[in-house]
Amino acid sequence: MNRVSHYLQEHVSGEVMTSVDARSYFSTDNSIFSLTPSVIVYPKNENDIRKTARFTWQLAERGRVVPITARGNGTDLSGAALGSGVLLVYPAHLNQVKFYDAKTAEITVEAGINFGKLQQLLQSYERFIPSAPSSLEYSTLGGAVANNASSRRSFKYGSMRQYVKGLRVVLANGEVIETMRLNKRELNRKLGLSSLEGEIYRSLDALLEENKSVVEKSTLEVTKNSAGYNLADIQDKDGSFDLTPLIVGSQGTLGLITEVTLTSEPYNGKSSLITAYFNSAEDLQSAVLELRKLDEVPSAIEMVDDTLLTSVASENANYLKEVVDKPYPKFILFVEYDNVNEHDRNKGVKKAVKILGKYSDTVNSETDTDKQKLIWKVRDASSIISGHPHGKANPLPLIDDGIVTPDKLAKFLSAIYDQFKKEHMQVAIWGHAGDANLHVQPILDLSQVGDRQKAFRMLEDFTKTIKELGGSTTGQYNEGRLRGPLLAKLYPDDVYQLFNKVKKIFDPYGTLNPGVKINVSTDEVRPLLRDKYSLEHVYDHLPLS
Ligand SMILES: Cc1cc2nc3c(=O)[nH]c(=O)nc-3n(C[C@H](O)[C@H](O)[C@H](O)COP(=O)(O)OP(=O)(O)OC[C@H]3O[C@@H](n4cnc5c(N)ncnc54)[C@H](O)[C@@H]3O)c2cc1C
């Protein structure tokens, strides 16, 4: 890698590092994998990224593939922020707000900006991005966009993809493009370009035209999805064309995002929160399905189960104080209304309480902000579970983001309990009940051969369950290296082949984050499994959930 690092040291204005320490620090993200980069670059500006991409493209033309991986804060749970070649670490310099339009409330920022700071700034304009992940204080906007991250409020507002209006992207050969929705005339202009950008528009346009029925099959039925490439939203019925929804969620495998233009929602900070206790998964599902039909859409429908409550009670009972006492219900559902208009909020609460009362003996509604904070603490106590080692074993981000259609929520819960029973393991379940997107973390000791094998077996079994239930293995975290090898099992073969062709159009030499999302096998991933898991990249902040 000497030649590459020397070239970069001479040609980029940001810092270039190859020290053992730096490479070791960046060899992990928040996944169960480890992969040491050869060179770390803190790009000072977009030009540094362009030069890096152009250089690796030229090397690839001569047969030498040096991978480039974009990295925000490395909180990725799927191993996608790791790479063996050049790691471009954004937050050091590429963290500025470029433009805020008070009329449209659109904001343009550099991709390495801290998401928490961006949210704070927007809130000072009484706006916010509701799909910000709970890790926003310690992650970048670029990482959230590249993962198509989402939040508990995605139930009402959708994922990051809904908020990204346009991007500036460095392509694999170092060209810079701007993406946005293009009308037919604008598209024609792009189709005529004699650059890689032109080639991408021409090839993609033709590919989508020739494979309309396959594109239709590429949308899974779930309410949110970060798996695969989003092909369905590129072409619109009106003939318009946009690369933005494709690049959002592509985990740096199609291009390197340098700037993002976002829309936002009005923010008022006021909400009402209802809690309801359930004794069966069937009652929980029935309530969720009825809530989903309401015209007054809740902003969040979240849940925790009794194992989570019992585990939290033994670790830090303070989290449950003044909210829930023993004996714990099987499930607690949290239903939030965040309407700016108080009348609308109350109307929603009234209807939701009525529905919940049909299936639950204990329904409470709370408007006091401090008391709501105490209640949310119970839901967010999942961080106590995630962050708590059990001797040498740790709760692992392994099968933690499955999603099915909400009418299969009860079946999904029961399949998870069965899977863990089969493995003789206890399981706590929490997550986004309204979307049937559930989080679970098996506790395994990665220094033990048996547990390492179990990890992959559990992942395979879980994927089979998800496939049977017609869901997706990832509602928000994306597949990365973890679920990448399973992508071909999740989608029909012709859809997977189409994903492959799209990747090839953008990245013909395979320099952009190879081994992530697509074209990766379990055999390639297995040796990357760490022998000790740790949450080291989030210890500067308190994980929320
Ligand atoms: C405790 C905890 C809680 C979490 N909660 C949530 C949650 O609520 N919802 C959720 O969706 N996720 C969650 N995550 C996952 C993760 O934190 C988010 O996806 C986060 O937005 C990633 O941001 P990052 O800056 O850390 O990105 P990184 O981890 O650095 O990168 C993530 C991916 O984006 C790519 N990437 C980064 N920057 C760019 C760029 N400029 N151009 C192209 N590609 C780029 C990387 O190559 C990688 O593939 C959580 C993680 C942890 C550890």
The ligand as a Tripos MOL2 file, in Angstrom:
@<TRIPOS>MOLECULE
LIG
   53    58     1     0     0
SMALL
NO_CHARGES

@<TRIPOS>ATOM
      1 C1        -26.3720    2.1420   20.0000 C.3       1 LIG1
      2 C2        -26.7620    2.2730   18.5540 C.ar      1 LIG1
      3 C3        -28.0470    2.6810   18.2250 C.ar      1 LIG1
      4 C4        -28.4380    2.7700   16.8750 C.ar      1 LIG1
      5 N1        -29.6990    3.1920   16.5820 N.ar      1 LIG1
      6 C5        -30.1050    3.2500   15.2980 C.ar      1 LIG1
      7 C6        -31.4360    3.6540   14.9770 C.ar      1 LIG1
      8 O1        -32.2360    4.0050   15.8340 O.2       1 LIG1
      9 N2        -31.8110    3.6450   13.6640 N.ar      1 LIG1
     10 C7        -30.9370    3.3030   12.6680 C.ar      1 LIG1
     11 O2        -31.3370    3.3180   11.5220 O.2       1 LIG1
     12 N3        -29.6570    2.9610   12.9430 N.ar      1 LIG1
     13 C8        -29.2200    2.9290   14.2260 C.ar      1 LIG1
     14 N4        -27.9210    2.5630   14.5090 N.ar      1 LIG1
     15 C9        -26.9890    2.2580   13.3850 C.3       1 LIG1
     16 C10       -26.0900    3.4610   12.9980 C.3       1 LIG1
     17 O3        -25.7530    4.1690   14.1550 O.3       1 LIG1
     18 C11       -26.7720    4.4260   12.0550 C.3       1 LIG1
     19 O4        -27.0490    3.8190   10.8320 O.3       1 LIG1
     20 C12       -25.9270    5.6930   11.8030 C.3       1 LIG1
     21 O5        -26.7050    6.6120   11.1100 O.3       1 LIG1
     22 C13       -24.6340    5.4620   11.0530 C.3       1 LIG1
     23 O6        -23.9080    6.6920   11.0260 O.3       1 LIG1
     24 P1        -22.3140    6.7210   11.0720 P.3       1 LIG1
     25 O7        -21.8550    8.1060   10.9000 O.co2     1 LIG1
     26 O8        -21.8280    6.0440   12.3030 O.co2     1 LIG1
     27 O9        -21.9890    5.8650    9.7860 O.3       1 LIG1
     28 P2        -20.8510    4.7850    9.5800 P.3       1 LIG1
     29 O10       -21.0430    3.6830   10.5370 O.co2     1 LIG1
     30 O11       -19.5370    5.4300    9.5730 O.co2     1 LIG1
     31 O12       -21.1930    4.2890    8.1010 O.3       1 LIG1
     32 C14       -22.3930    3.6380    7.8260 C.3       1 LIG1
     33 C15       -22.4470    3.2670    6.3390 C.3       1 LIG1
     34 O13       -22.5520    4.4580    5.5870 O.3       1 LIG1
     35 C16       -21.4770    4.5630    4.6500 C.3       1 LIG1
     36 N5        -21.1400    5.9650    4.5800 N.ar      1 LIG1
     37 C17       -20.8460    6.7990    5.5980 C.ar      1 LIG1
     38 N6        -20.6440    8.0380    5.1280 N.ar      1 LIG1
     39 C18       -20.8090    7.9740    3.7950 C.ar      1 LIG1
     40 C19       -20.6930    8.9300    2.7320 C.ar      1 LIG1
     41 N7        -20.3990   10.1920    2.9780 N.pl3     1 LIG1
     42 N8        -20.9020    8.5100    1.4640 N.ar      1 LIG1
     43 C20       -21.2350    7.2270    1.1870 C.ar      1 LIG1
     44 N9        -21.3390    6.2960    2.1530 N.ar      1 LIG1
     45 C21       -21.1340    6.6670    3.4250 C.ar      1 LIG1
     46 C22       -20.3910    3.6930    5.2130 C.3       1 LIG1
     47 O14       -19.5170    3.2430    4.1790 O.3       1 LIG1
     48 C23       -21.2070    2.5770    5.8090 C.3       1 LIG1
     49 O15       -21.5750    1.7170    4.7700 O.3       1 LIG1
     50 C24       -27.5080    2.4530   15.8430 C.ar      1 LIG1
     51 C25       -26.2060    2.0710   16.1840 C.ar      1 LIG1
     52 C26       -25.8230    1.9740   17.5200 C.ar      1 LIG1
     53 C27       -24.4250    1.5670   17.8480 C.3       1 LIG1
@<TRIPOS>BOND
     1     1     2 1
     2     2     3 ar
     3     2    52 ar
     4     3     4 ar
     5     4     5 ar
     6     4    50 ar
     7     5     6 ar
     8     6     7 ar
     9     6    13 1
    10     7     8 2
    11     7     9 ar
    12     9    10 ar
    13    10    11 2
    14    10    12 ar
    15    12    13 ar
    16    13    14 ar
    17    14    15 1
    18    14    50 ar
    19    15    16 1
    20    16    17 1
    21    16    18 1
    22    18    19 1
    23    18    20 1
    24    20    21 1
    25    20    22 1
    26    22    23 1
    27    23    24 1
    28    24    25 2
    29    24    26 1
    30    24    27 1
    31    27    28 1
    32    28    29 2
    33    28    30 1
    34    28    31 1
    35    31    32 1
    36    32    33 1
    37    33    34 1
    38    33    48 1
    39    34    35 1
    40    35    36 1
    41    35    46 1
    42    36    37 ar
    43    36    45 ar
    44    37    38 ar
    45    38    39 ar
    46    39    40 ar
    47    39    45 ar
    48    40    41 1
    49    40    42 ar
    50    42    43 ar
    51    43    44 ar
    52    44    45 ar
    53    46    47 1
    54    46    48 1
    55    48    49 1
    56    50    51 ar
    57    51    52 ar
    58    52    53 1
@<TRIPOS>SUBSTRUCTURE
     1 LIG1         1 GROUP 0 **** ****
